[in-house]
Amino acid sequence: MSFDVIIIGAGPGGCRAANVLASAGKSVALISQTLGGECLNYGCIPTKTYLWTTELFEKISQSQNFGLKTTEIKLDWEAMKQRRKQVVEKLKKGLKFTLERAGVKIIEGTGALQDASTITVTQPSTLNQEPSTLSASHIILATGSWAVSPKGFETGGKIVSSREILDLPQVPQKLLIIGGGAIGVEFASIFSTLGSQVTIAEMADRLIPNEDPDVSAELARLFARKNIIIKTKTLITPEQITDYDCVLVAVGRKPVTQGLGLERSGIRTGEHGVIETNDFFQTSAPAIFAIGDLAGKALLAYSAEREADIAAAFILGKKPKPLLYSTVPNTIFSSPEIASIGLTEPAARQKGMDIIIGKAPYSANAKALIVDSRDGFAKIIAEKSSHKILGIHIIGEKATELIAEASLAITYKLTLEDFAENIHSHPILGEILKDACEAALFYVRGA
Ligand SMILES: Cc1cc2nc3c(=O)[nH]c(=O)nc-3n(C[C@H](O)[C@H](O)[C@H](O)COP(=O)(O)OP(=O)(O)OC[C@H]3O[C@@H](n4cnc5c(N)ncnc54)[C@H](O)[C@@H]3O)c2cc1C
């Protein structure tokens, strides 16, 4: 069978590319092991479904602060797992409908390149038979990434990855999380509220080491308040896990390239097995593209989708604008939430930039008081001479929503004045961004 485009991998990147290309009239086959990929089945959606429940529980536990009287409420792990499955299934149904309506042929199975235009598909039900062969003028690889397990921490028994932890038969009493990055701190938030004694071991000198140090410090302060034990500059060995009844390994992810047949199709890989691509996600085999986690640029669902848009536009003969990764926000859905875009303070200083900083605490924001979420802050970093905004960092209530406005400031190179003059309604949490800009401007005027 022959198609205009074959896509291997049906995560956010693969599904988006399939939808765009089929909607533009191309014949498209999508080879799918699990429709929706890591994001829908094991990542973004399951974790955020759990976080919604644990955050709701935290809020209701403080109900007396809102003038509410409640009887005892309890978290129900079994019911949470059921609800997560329902949410995932509903979204999967919607995704399948959207793709089929666009004309995408979804083929269940595992795809492998035979050469630069031919793919074989092994279907789960026909494992003992010859795989079917498909050909296409363009191929997009979107096979995602897998969780790395260091030696001695292979999953099995009480050692789990971000997948198995979703289905634990019961909430662990003592949970060790190895890795204090985004995935580690999200699960720390979930399981500490569920009642586990959580310890996070992080090799670097602070949690979420890619974020601004002030944000890491605030997260550590708020996690300590939840009795989460944080061990930084700590490299755990397999002998040190006897005290824990569950160990989550969240130390990073690697591209899924094994068995894909890269070597048969002239695709070059670089450091850590990442496929080399140009601005349009074209590999060294010009008719083959690699997007999403597999391309290894930003391991996020929304950057995978944008990469899909760019690769699809290129295949359609358009001239898409390359993706500027400095305009991709980071979002961590821990409790408290964290979101950032642009330069951190140390990164700006390392570049030798003369900067000004404005900070606004949630505690001075009317809406934050109304919803009783007074922890956290917004921090804005701007160039001193031009007032151009270089970085925005938020930790606190709805940070992952507020970052959308911040993204515009970075993408469109706004100044502190531009941002502060943009009228914000009142009372909203978003006023902290305006307040942080005004704090930076006040600093300049006062200096
Ligand atoms: C716990 C966790 C939480 C996360 N939370 C967020 C979040 O809140 N927001 C966010 O933006 N990102 C989040 N991410 C990251 C996000 O899931 C990924 O960046 C995103 O899924 C990448 O999309 P993708 O299309 O590149 O690949 P994936 O979603 O990984 O999909 C690739 C698919 O390809 C399949 N596949 C692999 N090999 C083959 C083959 N040979 N043939 C056929 N199919 C194949 C895989 O089985 C998989 O289904 C999270 C990740 C994890 C692990």
The ligand as an SDF file (V2000), in Angstrom:
LIG
                    3D

 53 58  0  0  0  0  0  0  0  0999 V2000
    4.9530   11.6140   33.6840 C   0  0  0  0  0  0  0  0  0  0  0  0
    5.0030   12.5740   32.5380 C   0  0  0  0  0  0  0  0  0  0  0  0
    4.2810   13.7460   32.6060 C   0  0  0  0  0  0  0  0  0  0  0  0
    4.3210   14.6440   31.5450 C   0  0  0  0  0  0  0  0  0  0  0  0
    3.5800   15.7810   31.6250 N   0  0  0  0  0  0  0  0  0  0  0  0
    3.5990   16.6550   30.6030 C   0  0  0  0  0  0  0  0  0  0  0  0
    2.7840   17.8290   30.6260 C   0  0  0  0  0  0  0  0  0  0  0  0
    2.0550   18.0680   31.5830 O   0  0  0  0  0  0  0  0  0  0  0  0
    2.8350   18.6670   29.5750 N   0  0  0  0  0  0  0  0  0  0  0  0
    3.6460   18.4130   28.4830 C   0  0  0  0  0  0  0  0  0  0  0  0
    3.6500   19.2070   27.5460 O   0  0  0  0  0  0  0  0  0  0  0  0
    4.4160   17.3140   28.4250 N   0  0  0  0  0  0  0  0  0  0  0  0
    4.4060   16.4240   29.4500 C   0  0  0  0  0  0  0  0  0  0  0  0
    5.1460   15.2820   29.3730 N   0  0  0  0  0  0  0  0  0  0  0  0
    5.9680   15.0760   28.1660 C   0  0  0  0  0  0  0  0  0  0  0  0
    5.1000   14.5800   27.0070 C   0  0  0  0  0  0  0  0  0  0  0  0
    4.4200   13.4100   27.3860 O   0  0  0  0  0  0  0  0  0  0  0  0
    5.9740   14.3130   25.7960 C   0  0  0  0  0  0  0  0  0  0  0  0
    6.7950   15.4240   25.5270 O   0  0  0  0  0  0  0  0  0  0  0  0
    5.1040   14.0300   24.5840 C   0  0  0  0  0  0  0  0  0  0  0  0
    4.2930   12.9190   24.8100 O   0  0  0  0  0  0  0  0  0  0  0  0
    5.9850   13.7920   23.3590 C   0  0  0  0  0  0  0  0  0  0  0  0
    5.1710   13.5310   22.2820 O   0  0  0  0  0  0  0  0  0  0  0  0
    5.7010   12.6880   21.0360 P   0  0  0  0  0  0  0  0  0  0  0  0
    4.6330   12.7940   19.9860 O   0  0  0  0  0  0  0  0  0  0  0  0
    7.0600   13.0960   20.6760 O   0  0  0  0  0  0  0  0  0  0  0  0
    5.8400   11.1940   21.5510 O   0  0  0  0  0  0  0  0  0  0  0  0
    5.0160   10.2230   22.5410 P   0  0  0  0  0  0  0  0  0  0  0  0
    3.8860   10.9090   23.2130 O   0  0  0  0  0  0  0  0  0  0  0  0
    6.0450    9.5770   23.3820 O   0  0  0  0  0  0  0  0  0  0  0  0
    4.4060    9.1860   21.5520 O   0  0  0  0  0  0  0  0  0  0  0  0
    5.1820    8.3180   20.7930 C   0  0  0  0  0  0  0  0  0  0  0  0
    4.3700    7.0860   20.5150 C   0  0  0  0  0  0  0  0  0  0  0  0
    5.0530    6.3210   19.5390 O   0  0  0  0  0  0  0  0  0  0  0  0
    4.9420    4.9400   19.8770 C   0  0  0  0  0  0  0  0  0  0  0  0
    6.0110    4.2150   19.1740 N   0  0  0  0  0  0  0  0  0  0  0  0
    7.3220    4.0950   19.5260 C   0  0  0  0  0  0  0  0  0  0  0  0
    7.9640    3.3280   18.6380 N   0  0  0  0  0  0  0  0  0  0  0  0
    7.0480    2.9680   17.6880 C   0  0  0  0  0  0  0  0  0  0  0  0
    7.1150    2.1930   16.5240 C   0  0  0  0  0  0  0  0  0  0  0  0
    8.2520    1.6360   16.1040 N   0  0  0  0  0  0  0  0  0  0  0  0
    5.9720    2.0120   15.8070 N   0  0  0  0  0  0  0  0  0  0  0  0
    4.7980    2.5830   16.2100 C   0  0  0  0  0  0  0  0  0  0  0  0
    4.6870    3.3420   17.3060 N   0  0  0  0  0  0  0  0  0  0  0  0
    5.8010    3.5280   18.0410 C   0  0  0  0  0  0  0  0  0  0  0  0
    5.0360    4.9400   21.3910 C   0  0  0  0  0  0  0  0  0  0  0  0
    4.5010    3.7330   21.9150 O   0  0  0  0  0  0  0  0  0  0  0  0
    4.1870    6.1600   21.7270 C   0  0  0  0  0  0  0  0  0  0  0  0
    2.8420    5.7850   21.8430 O   0  0  0  0  0  0  0  0  0  0  0  0
    5.1110   14.3590   30.3940 C   0  0  0  0  0  0  0  0  0  0  0  0
    5.8330   13.1740   30.3210 C   0  0  0  0  0  0  0  0  0  0  0  0
    5.7720   12.2780   31.3710 C   0  0  0  0  0  0  0  0  0  0  0  0
    6.5540   10.9900   31.2670 C   0  0  0  0  0  0  0  0  0  0  0  0
  1  2  1  0
  2  3  1  0
  2 52  2  0
  3  4  2  0
  4  5  1  0
  4 50  1  0
  5  6  2  0
  6  7  1  0
  6 13  1  0
  7  8  2  0
  7  9  1  0
  9 10  1  0
 10 11  2  0
 10 12  1  0
 12 13  2  0
 13 14  1  0
 14 15  1  0
 14 50  1  0
 15 16  1  0
 16 17  1  0
 16 18  1  0
 18 19  1  0
 18 20  1  0
 20 21  1  0
 20 22  1  0
 22 23  1  0
 23 24  1  0
 24 25  2  0
 24 26  1  0
 24 27  1  0
 27 28  1  0
 28 29  2  0
 28 30  1  0
 28 31  1  0
 31 32  1  0
 32 33  1  0
 33 34  1  0
 33 48  1  0
 34 35  1  0
 35 36  1  0
 35 46  1  0
 36 37  1  0
 36 45  1  0
 37 38  2  0
 38 39  1  0
 39 40  1  0
 39 45  2  0
 40 41  1  0
 40 42  2  0
 42 43  1  0
 43 44  2  0
 44 45  1  0
 46 47  1  0
 46 48  1  0
 48 49  1  0
 50 51  2  0
 51 52  1  0
 52 53  1  0
M  END
$$$$
